[in-house]
Amino acid sequence: LDGIAELVSSAESCIAGGELRELGRLMTQNHELLVQLGVSTTRLDQAVERALARGALGAKLTGAGGGGCALALVDGECRAAVLEGWRELGLACWEKCAG
C-alpha cells in the first residue's frame, strides 16, 4: 500500500506538469501492484493488456477492485484502436476527452 501511495503522489505531479507518458507508466505500474494485492480479475487484466497492446499510454483497474471497471490513458492516435480492442472483448466503453 505504501508503494501505491507513492505512485499516487507521483501521478499528481505528472498531472500538474502535463507529463502524460509518465502518468501512463505510473497507472500501469499501479495496476500491477493491485494485481499483487489480489483485487484485480482476469477480465480486468485482459482489458489492461489489450489497451496497452493497442497503444494506450497506461491502463489500470479503477474502483475498489474485484469489479469490472478499467480506464486507459490514450492520445488521439490510439483512441479508436483501444476502444475497438475493448469492444472486441465484449466490454462496454465510455469516452472522456480532455479539452
N, CA, C and O atoms as CSV, one atom per row, in Angstrom:
chain,resi,resn,atom,element,x,y,z
A,1,LEU,N,N,0.817,-1.202,0.000
A,1,LEU,CA,C,0.000,0.000,0.000
A,1,LEU,C,C,0.858,1.262,0.000
A,1,LEU,O,O,0.477,2.279,-0.579
A,2,ASP,N,N,2.021,1.191,0.654
A,2,ASP,CA,C,2.912,2.352,0.644
A,2,ASP,C,C,3.365,2.670,-0.781
A,2,ASP,O,O,3.452,3.836,-1.166
A,3,GLY,N,N,3.652,1.626,-1.559
A,3,GLY,CA,C,4.061,1.819,-2.944
A,3,GLY,C,C,2.971,2.488,-3.763
A,3,GLY,O,O,3.254,3.331,-4.615
A,4,ILE,N,N,1.729,2.113,-3.505
A,4,ILE,CA,C,0.608,2.731,-4.216
A,4,ILE,C,C,0.495,4.194,-3.824
A,4,ILE,O,O,0.270,5.048,-4.682
A,5,ALA,N,N,0.647,4.494,-2.544
A,5,ALA,CA,C,0.580,5.889,-2.094
A,5,ALA,C,C,1.661,6.734,-2.761
A,5,ALA,O,O,1.410,7.879,-3.137
A,6,GLU,N,N,2.852,6.178,-2.909
A,6,GLU,CA,C,3.930,6.898,-3.585
A,6,GLU,C,C,3.588,7.138,-5.056
A,6,GLU,O,O,3.848,8.215,-5.592
A,7,LEU,N,N,3.007,6.132,-5.700
A,7,LEU,CA,C,2.606,6.282,-7.097
A,7,LEU,C,C,1.559,7.383,-7.270
A,7,LEU,O,O,1.609,8.159,-8.224
A,8,VAL,N,N,0.621,7.438,-6.341
A,8,VAL,CA,C,-0.424,8.455,-6.417
A,8,VAL,C,C,0.189,9.848,-6.309
A,8,VAL,O,O,-0.187,10.755,-7.052
A,9,SER,N,N,1.117,10.014,-5.400
A,9,SER,CA,C,1.791,11.304,-5.249
A,9,SER,C,C,2.538,11.682,-6.523
A,9,SER,O,O,2.472,12.827,-6.970
A,10,SER,N,N,3.242,10.726,-7.104
A,10,SER,CA,C,3.959,10.977,-8.360
A,10,SER,C,C,2.990,11.278,-9.489
A,10,SER,O,O,3.261,12.132,-10.334
A,11,ALA,N,N,1.859,10.578,-9.507
A,11,ALA,CA,C,0.857,10.803,-10.553
A,11,ALA,C,C,0.281,12.212,-10.462
A,11,ALA,O,O,0.035,12.856,-11.482
A,12,GLU,N,N,0.069,12.683,-9.243
A,12,GLU,CA,C,-0.439,14.051,-9.079
A,12,GLU,C,C,0.534,15.059,-9.681
A,12,GLU,O,O,0.117,16.023,-10.323
A,13,SER,N,N,1.821,14.838,-9.476
A,13,SER,CA,C,2.833,15.727,-10.052
A,13,SER,C,C,2.805,15.657,-11.578
A,13,SER,O,O,2.951,16.678,-12.251
A,14,CYS,N,N,2.619,14.454,-12.124
A,14,CYS,CA,C,2.543,14.294,-13.576
A,14,CYS,C,C,1.339,15.031,-14.154
A,14,CYS,O,O,1.436,15.668,-15.203
A,15,ILE,N,N,0.223,14.942,-13.473
A,15,ILE,CA,C,-0.981,15.638,-13.936
A,15,ILE,C,C,-0.736,17.144,-13.930
A,15,ILE,O,O,-1.051,17.835,-14.898
A,16,ALA,N,N,-0.175,17.644,-12.836
A,16,ALA,CA,C,0.091,19.083,-12.725
A,16,ALA,C,C,1.065,19.557,-13.798
A,16,ALA,O,O,0.949,20.674,-14.301
A,17,GLY,N,N,2.028,18.698,-14.147
A,17,GLY,CA,C,3.039,19.075,-15.125
A,17,GLY,C,C,2.738,18.664,-16.548
A,17,GLY,O,O,3.536,18.924,-17.448
A,18,GLY,N,N,1.592,18.023,-16.769
A,18,GLY,CA,C,1.223,17.601,-18.114
A,18,GLY,C,C,2.094,16.484,-18.664
A,18,GLY,O,O,2.231,16.352,-19.880
A,19,GLU,N,N,2.677,15.689,-17.800
A,19,GLU,CA,C,3.571,14.593,-18.207
A,19,GLU,C,C,2.751,13.325,-18.442
A,19,GLU,O,O,2.712,12.440,-17.587
A,20,LEU,N,N,2.105,13.240,-19.588
A,20,LEU,CA,C,1.159,12.150,-19.838
A,20,LEU,C,C,1.824,10.794,-19.997
A,20,LEU,O,O,1.282,9.794,-19.524
A,21,ARG,N,N,2.959,10.726,-20.636
A,21,ARG,CA,C,3.628,9.420,-20.808
A,21,ARG,C,C,4.032,8.837,-19.449
A,21,ARG,O,O,3.855,7.643,-19.208
A,22,GLU,N,N,4.564,9.666,-18.580
A,22,GLU,CA,C,4.948,9.191,-17.247
A,22,GLU,C,C,3.706,8.833,-16.442
A,22,GLU,O,O,3.711,7.845,-15.707
A,23,LEU,N,N,2.652,9.617,-16.570
A,23,LEU,CA,C,1.402,9.297,-15.886
A,23,LEU,C,C,0.895,7.932,-16.330
A,23,LEU,O,O,0.476,7.125,-15.501
A,24,GLY,N,N,0.929,7.670,-17.624
A,24,GLY,CA,C,0.505,6.364,-18.130
A,24,GLY,C,C,1.340,5.234,-17.565
A,24,GLY,O,O,0.808,4.188,-17.192
A,25,ARG,N,N,2.646,5.438,-17.501
A,25,ARG,CA,C,3.536,4.414,-16.936
A,25,ARG,C,C,3.177,4.148,-15.472
A,25,ARG,O,O,3.154,2.997,-15.035
A,26,LEU,N,N,2.902,5.201,-14.727
A,26,LEU,CA,C,2.542,5.051,-13.321
A,26,LEU,C,C,1.198,4.341,-13.155
A,26,LEU,O,O,1.023,3.540,-12.237
A,27,MET,N,N,0.250,4.638,-14.049
A,27,MET,CA,C,-1.044,3.950,-13.997
A,27,MET,C,C,-0.862,2.439,-14.158
A,27,MET,O,O,-1.434,1.646,-13.409
A,28,THR,N,N,-0.066,2.064,-15.137
A,28,THR,CA,C,0.158,0.644,-15.392
A,28,THR,C,C,0.896,-0.002,-14.236
A,28,THR,O,O,0.585,-1.131,-13.854
A,29,GLN,N,N,1.862,0.696,-13.679
A,29,GLN,CA,C,2.588,0.182,-12.516
A,29,GLN,C,C,1.630,0.002,-11.338
A,29,GLN,O,O,1.730,-0.975,-10.596
A,30,ASN,N,N,0.702,0.949,-11.169
A,30,ASN,CA,C,-0.289,0.836,-10.109
A,30,ASN,C,C,-1.168,-0.394,-10.316
A,30,ASN,O,O,-1.488,-1.104,-9.363
A,31,HIS,N,N,-1.557,-0.642,-11.569
A,31,HIS,CA,C,-2.366,-1.835,-11.845
A,31,HIS,C,C,-1.614,-3.094,-11.428
A,31,HIS,O,O,-2.191,-4.002,-10.831
A,32,GLU,N,N,-0.340,-3.141,-11.744
A,32,GLU,CA,C,0.461,-4.319,-11.392
A,32,GLU,C,C,0.505,-4.524,-9.877
A,32,GLU,O,O,0.458,-5.660,-9.406
A,33,LEU,N,N,0.595,-3.436,-9.111
A,33,LEU,CA,C,0.566,-3.555,-7.653
A,33,LEU,C,C,-0.803,-4.028,-7.166
A,33,LEU,O,O,-0.888,-4.811,-6.221
A,34,LEU,N,N,-1.863,-3.560,-7.800
A,34,LEU,CA,C,-3.211,-4.003,-7.424
A,34,LEU,C,C,-3.415,-5.477,-7.751
A,34,LEU,O,O,-4.113,-6.184,-7.024
A,35,VAL,N,N,-2.810,-5.947,-8.843
A,35,VAL,CA,C,-2.852,-7.383,-9.158
A,35,VAL,C,C,-2.202,-8.162,-8.022
A,35,VAL,O,O,-2.744,-9.171,-7.569
A,36,GLN,N,N,-1.044,-7.699,-7.561
A,36,GLN,CA,C,-0.339,-8.380,-6.476
A,36,GLN,C,C,-1.158,-8.398,-5.186
A,36,GLN,O,O,-1.057,-9.335,-4.394
A,37,LEU,N,N,-1.970,-7.358,-4.979
A,37,LEU,CA,C,-2.840,-7.314,-3.800
A,37,LEU,C,C,-4.040,-8.248,-3.936
A,37,LEU,O,O,-4.731,-8.521,-2.954
A,38,GLY,N,N,-4.288,-8.737,-5.147
A,38,GLY,CA,C,-5.389,-9.671,-5.365
A,38,GLY,C,C,-6.734,-9.021,-5.620
A,38,GLY,O,O,-7.767,-9.677,-5.488
A,39,VAL,N,N,-6.745,-7.722,-5.989
A,39,VAL,CA,C,-8.027,-7.060,-6.210
A,39,VAL,C,C,-8.408,-6.971,-7.680
A,39,VAL,O,O,-9.478,-6.457,-8.008
A,40,SER,N,N,-7.553,-7.462,-8.570
A,40,SER,CA,C,-7.881,-7.462,-9.985
A,40,SER,C,C,-8.583,-8.768,-10.345
A,40,SER,O,O,-8.695,-9.682,-9.527
A,41,THR,N,N,-9.048,-8.831,-11.576
A,41,THR,CA,C,-9.661,-10.047,-12.097
A,41,THR,C,C,-9.031,-10.346,-13.452
A,41,THR,O,O,-8.370,-9.490,-14.040
A,42,THR,N,N,-9.236,-11.547,-13.936
A,42,THR,CA,C,-8.728,-11.915,-15.257
A,42,THR,C,C,-9.262,-10.963,-16.316
A,42,THR,O,O,-8.523,-10.543,-17.206
A,43,ARG,N,N,-10.524,-10.624,-16.225
A,43,ARG,CA,C,-11.153,-9.746,-17.215
A,43,ARG,C,C,-10.534,-8.342,-17.184
A,43,ARG,O,O,-10.294,-7.748,-18.235
A,44,LEU,N,N,-10.279,-7.819,-15.993
A,44,LEU,CA,C,-9.633,-6.508,-15.883
A,44,LEU,C,C,-8.209,-6.563,-16.426
A,44,LEU,O,O,-7.763,-5.640,-17.108
A,45,ASP,N,N,-7.506,-7.636,-16.124
A,45,ASP,CA,C,-6.143,-7.785,-16.645
A,45,ASP,C,C,-6.149,-7.837,-18.168
A,45,ASP,O,O,-5.269,-7.272,-18.819
A,46,GLN,N,N,-7.140,-8.515,-18.731
A,46,GLN,CA,C,-7.265,-8.568,-20.194
A,46,GLN,C,C,-7.530,-7.179,-20.768
A,46,GLN,O,O,-6.977,-6.818,-21.807
A,47,ALA,N,N,-8.365,-6.410,-20.102
A,47,ALA,CA,C,-8.670,-5.054,-20.573
A,47,ALA,C,C,-7.420,-4.191,-20.556
A,47,ALA,O,O,-7.165,-3.448,-21.504
A,48,VAL,N,N,-6.644,-4.280,-19.495
A,48,VAL,CA,C,-5.406,-3.504,-19.392
A,48,VAL,C,C,-4.423,-3.942,-20.475
A,48,VAL,O,O,-3.849,-3.107,-21.173
A,49,GLU,N,N,-4.234,-5.239,-20.610
A,49,GLU,CA,C,-3.299,-5.758,-21.615
A,49,GLU,C,C,-3.711,-5.346,-23.027
A,49,GLU,O,O,-2.862,-4.971,-23.835
A,50,ARG,N,N,-5.006,-5.413,-23.328
A,50,ARG,CA,C,-5.483,-5.045,-24.654
A,50,ARG,C,C,-5.257,-3.556,-24.910
A,50,ARG,O,O,-4.822,-3.174,-25.996
A,51,ALA,N,N,-5.547,-2.721,-23.925
A,51,ALA,CA,C,-5.347,-1.278,-24.099
A,51,ALA,C,C,-3.877,-0.961,-24.369
A,51,ALA,O,O,-3.561,-0.167,-25.255
A,52,LEU,N,N,-2.993,-1.575,-23.613
A,52,LEU,CA,C,-1.560,-1.326,-23.806
A,52,LEU,C,C,-1.095,-1.831,-25.168
A,52,LEU,O,O,-0.296,-1.179,-25.841
A,53,ALA,N,N,-1.601,-2.996,-25.570
A,53,ALA,CA,C,-1.228,-3.556,-26.873
A,53,ALA,C,C,-1.712,-2.670,-28.019
A,53,ALA,O,O,-1.119,-2.667,-29.098
A,54,ARG,N,N,-2.785,-1.922,-27.787
A,54,ARG,CA,C,-3.340,-1.043,-28.816
A,54,ARG,C,C,-2.785,0.378,-28.740
A,54,ARG,O,O,-3.248,1.268,-29.454
A,55,GLY,N,N,-1.786,0.592,-27.868
A,55,GLY,CA,C,-1.108,1.881,-27.855
A,55,GLY,C,C,-1.425,2.820,-26.718
A,55,GLY,O,O,-0.949,3.955,-26.718
A,56,ALA,N,N,-2.218,2.388,-25.740
A,56,ALA,CA,C,-2.520,3.259,-24.605
A,56,ALA,C,C,-1.237,3.649,-23.879
A,56,ALA,O,O,-0.292,2.864,-23.803
A,57,LEU,N,N,-1.214,4.863,-23.352
A,57,LEU,CA,C,-0.067,5.319,-22.566
A,57,LEU,C,C,-0.009,4.597,-21.229
A,57,LEU,O,O,1.068,4.428,-20.658
A,58,GLY,N,N,-1.160,4.172,-20.731
A,58,GLY,CA,C,-1.254,3.435,-19.483
A,58,GLY,C,C,-2.669,2.954,-19.293
A,58,GLY,O,O,-3.590,3.439,-19.949
A,59,ALA,N,N,-2.850,1.992,-18.389
A,59,ALA,CA,C,-4.187,1.469,-18.102
A,59,ALA,C,C,-4.170,0.812,-16.730
A,59,ALA,O,O,-3.135,0.333,-16.268
A,60,LYS,N,N,-5.327,0.799,-16.092
A,60,LYS,CA,C,-5.436,0.188,-14.767
A,60,LYS,C,C,-6.899,-0.063,-14.420
A,60,LYS,O,O,-7.808,0.498,-15.030
A,61,LEU,N,N,-7.095,-0.904,-13.442
A,61,LEU,CA,C,-8.437,-1.063,-12.906
A,61,LEU,C,C,-8.771,0.185,-12.112
A,61,LEU,O,O,-7.879,0.922,-11.690
A,62,THR,N,N,-10.051,0.417,-11.911
A,62,THR,CA,C,-10.471,1.551,-11.104
A,62,THR,C,C,-11.590,1.106,-10.183
A,62,THR,O,O,-12.284,0.130,-10.469
A,63,GLY,N,N,-11.765,1.807,-9.095
A,63,GLY,CA,C,-12.757,1.435,-8.099
A,63,GLY,C,C,-12.116,0.604,-7.012
A,63,GLY,O,O,-10.899,0.633,-6.830
A,64,ALA,N,N,-12.930,-0.132,-6.294
A,64,ALA,CA,C,-12.456,-0.908,-5.155
A,64,ALA,C,C,-11.818,-2.231,-5.555
A,64,ALA,O,O,-11.268,-2.936,-4.708
A,65,GLY,N,N,-11.886,-2.572,-6.826
A,65,GLY,CA,C,-11.332,-3.841,-7.278
A,65,GLY,C,C,-12.364,-4.939,-7.194
A,65,GLY,O,O,-13.396,-4.803,-6.538
A,66,GLY,N,N,-12.067,-6.022,-7.865
A,66,GLY,CA,C,-12.979,-7.148,-7.857
A,66,GLY,C,C,-14.191,-6.942,-8.753
A,66,GLY,O,O,-15.003,-7.851,-8.924
A,67,GLY,N,N,-14.313,-5.769,-9.313
A,67,GLY,CA,C,-15.441,-5.453,-10.189
A,67,GLY,C,C,-15.040,-5.515,-11.638
A,67,GLY,O,O,-14.254,-6.372,-12.041
A,68,GLY,N,N,-15.563,-4.632,-12.399
A,68,GLY,CA,C,-15.307,-4.715,-13.818
A,68,GLY,C,C,-15.011,-3.399,-14.492
A,68,GLY,O,O,-15.415,-3.207,-15.638
A,69,CYS,N,N,-14.326,-2.483,-13.838
A,69,CYS,CA,C,-14.027,-1.192,-14.457
A,69,CYS,C,C,-12.527,-0.997,-14.614
A,69,CYS,O,O,-11.744,-1.248,-13.698
A,70,ALA,N,N,-12.158,-0.548,-15.792
A,70,ALA,CA,C,-10.770,-0.212,-16.079
A,70,ALA,C,C,-10.774,1.104,-16.832
A,70,ALA,O,O,-11.772,1.486,-17.444
A,71,LEU,N,N,-9.651,1.788,-16.778
A,71,LEU,CA,C,-9.513,3.008,-17.553
A,71,LEU,C,C,-8.171,2.990,-18.253
A,71,LEU,O,O,-7.214,2.357,-17.805
A,72,ALA,N,N,-8.131,3.702,-19.364
A,72,ALA,CA,C,-6.901,3.787,-20.149
A,72,ALA,C,C,-6.644,5.246,-20.483
A,72,ALA,O,O,-7.571,6.002,-20.775
A,73,LEU,N,N,-5.390,5.629,-20.437
A,73,LEU,CA,C,-4.963,6.960,-20.857
A,73,LEU,C,C,-4.444,6.828,-22.281
A,73,LEU,O,O,-3.485,6.100,-22.539
A,74,VAL,N,N,-5.081,7.533,-23.195
A,74,VAL,CA,C,-4.715,7.410,-24.607
A,74,VAL,C,C,-4.490,8.786,-25.210
A,74,VAL,O,O,-4.978,9.796,-24.702
A,75,ASP,N,N,-3.744,8.802,-26.298
A,75,ASP,CA,C,-3.663,10.020,-27.087
A,75,ASP,C,C,-4.610,9.851,-28.274
A,75,ASP,O,O,-5.188,8.781,-28.466
A,76,GLY,N,N,-4.763,10.889,-29.053
A,76,GLY,CA,C,-5.713,10.844,-30.168
A,76,GLY,C,C,-5.432,9.756,-31.174
A,76,GLY,O,O,-6.355,9.247,-31.809
A,77,GLU,N,N,-4.163,9.386,-31.334
A,77,GLU,CA,C,-3.792,8.418,-32.359
A,77,GLU,C,C,-4.283,7.004,-32.065
A,77,GLU,O,O,-4.600,6.260,-32.993
A,78,CYS,N,N,-4.350,6.623,-30.800
A,78,CYS,CA,C,-4.716,5.232,-30.498
A,78,CYS,C,C,-6.092,5.101,-29.863
A,78,CYS,O,O,-6.513,3.989,-29.547
A,79,ARG,N,N,-6.792,6.191,-29.671
A,79,ARG,CA,C,-8.095,6.148,-29.009
A,79,ARG,C,C,-9.026,5.141,-29.659
A,79,ARG,O,O,-9.597,4.291,-28.976
A,80,ALA,N,N,-9.183,5.230,-30.963
A,80,ALA,CA,C,-10.105,4.333,-31.665
A,80,ALA,C,C,-9.652,2.879,-31.566
A,80,ALA,O,O,-10.479,1.977,-31.428
A,81,ALA,N,N,-8.349,2.652,-31.636
A,81,ALA,CA,C,-7.836,1.278,-31.563
A,81,ALA,C,C,-8.092,0.656,-30.193
A,81,ALA,O,O,-8.433,-0.523,-30.096
A,82,VAL,N,N,-7.928,1.446,-29.140
A,82,VAL,CA,C,-8.183,0.931,-27.788
A,82,VAL,C,C,-9.668,0.621,-27.626
A,82,VAL,O,O,-10.030,-0.443,-27.124
A,83,LEU,N,N,-10.516,1.535,-28.044
A,83,LEU,CA,C,-11.960,1.288,-27.945
A,83,LEU,C,C,-12.373,0.056,-28.740
A,83,LEU,O,O,-13.166,-0.755,-28.262
A,84,GLU,N,N,-11.841,-0.088,-29.945
A,84,GLU,CA,C,-12.149,-1.259,-30.766
A,84,GLU,C,C,-11.673,-2.538,-30.068
A,84,GLU,O,O,-12.387,-3.541,-30.051
A,85,GLY,N,N,-10.472,-2.499,-29.497
A,85,GLY,CA,C,-9.943,-3.664,-28.800
A,85,GLY,C,C,-10.787,-4.066,-27.612
A,85,GLY,O,O,-11.005,-5.253,-27.366
A,86,TRP,N,N,-11.263,-3.077,-26.874
A,86,TRP,CA,C,-12.115,-3.382,-25.727
A,86,TRP,C,C,-13.473,-3.912,-26.185
A,86,TRP,O,O,-14.019,-4.838,-25.586
A,87,ARG,N,N,-14.000,-3.332,-27.229
A,87,ARG,CA,C,-15.295,-3.818,-27.726
A,87,ARG,C,C,-15.178,-5.241,-28.258
A,87,ARG,O,O,-16.120,-6.024,-28.137
A,88,GLU,N,N,-14.027,-5.587,-28.850
A,88,GLU,CA,C,-13.787,-6.967,-29.292
A,88,GLU,C,C,-13.839,-7.938,-28.119
A,88,GLU,O,O,-14.195,-9.104,-28.293
A,89,LEU,N,N,-13.487,-7.466,-26.932
A,89,LEU,CA,C,-13.555,-8.290,-25.723
A,89,LEU,C,C,-14.961,-8.314,-25.125
A,89,LEU,O,O,-15.206,-8.975,-24.116
A,90,GLY,N,N,-15.885,-7.583,-25.762
A,90,GLY,CA,C,-17.256,-7.533,-25.270
A,90,GLY,C,C,-17.455,-6.541,-24.140
A,90,GLY,O,O,-18.411,-6.656,-23.373
A,91,LEU,N,N,-16.567,-5.573,-24.029
A,91,LEU,CA,C,-16.656,-4.592,-22.944
A,91,LEU,C,C,-17.468,-3.375,-23.375
A,91,LEU,O,O,-17.379,-2.933,-24.521
A,92,ALA,N,N,-18.248,-2.846,-22.464
A,92,ALA,CA,C,-18.937,-1.573,-22.694
A,92,ALA,C,C,-17.912,-0.466,-22.492
A,92,ALA,O,O,-17.103,-0.529,-21.566
A,93,CYS,N,N,-17.939,0.538,-23.344
A,93,CYS,CA,C,-16.917,1.592,-23.295
A,93,CYS,C,C,-17.557,2.969,-23.231
A,93,CYS,O,O,-18.597,3.230,-23.836
A,94,TRP,N,N,-16.903,3.836,-22.480
A,94,TRP,CA,C,-17.275,5.238,-22.405
A,94,TRP,C,C,-16.022,6.053,-22.631
A,94,TRP,O,O,-14.924,5.648,-22.249
A,95,GLU,N,N,-16.193,7.197,-23.251
A,95,GLU,CA,C,-15.052,8.074,-23.539
A,95,GLU,C,C,-15.200,9.371,-22.754
A,95,GLU,O,O,-16.299,9.896,-22.581
A,96,LYS,N,N,-14.067,9.867,-22.289
A,96,LYS,CA,C,-13.986,11.211,-21.712
A,96,LYS,C,C,-12.767,11.864,-22.326
A,96,LYS,O,O,-11.642,11.404,-22.129
A,97,CYS,N,N,-12.985,12.916,-23.057
A,97,CYS,CA,C,-11.890,13.603,-23.726
A,97,CYS,C,C,-11.535,14.862,-22.952
A,97,CYS,O,O,-12.412,15.631,-22.558
A,98,ALA,N,N,-10.232,15.066,-22.739
A,98,ALA,CA,C,-9.775,16.292,-22.099
A,98,ALA,C,C,-9.841,17.400,-23.126
A,98,ALA,O,O,-9.671,17.168,-24.323
A,99,GLY,N,N,-10.082,18.566,-22.662
A,99,GLY,CA,C,-10.128,19.620,-23.641
A,99,GLY,C,C,-10.287,20.977,-23.091
A,99,GLY,O,O,-10.337,21.948,-23.847
